[in-house]
Amino acid sequence: MRIKPLHTFFVVNILTAILILIITFAPGTIFRIILGLPMVLFFPGYTLISALFPRKDSLSGVERLALSFGLSIAVVPLIGLILNYMP
């Protein structure tokens, strides 16, 4: 059974909503760290890889996972730098 890309985006959106609720209502818990690390280290790269390679047969699972981590580490500092210079 293969997981469809639409389902993975749905899971990412649900985890994002849960993280926002945890940050809002319980800012000092361990769940903030548990959900925050994948939000910074995995999800940005995964969504970018899914946009660049939408077909599942274009990359294997290990390649998709490794590129997701690598692109997240490359993209998140650039987003932070851009946000630093915004008014």
Secondary structure, 3 states (H helix, E strand, C coil): CCCCHHHHHHHHHHHHHHHHHHHHHCCCCHHHHHHHHHHHHCHHHHHHHHHHCCCHHHCCHHHHHHHHHHHHHHHHHHHHHHHHCCC
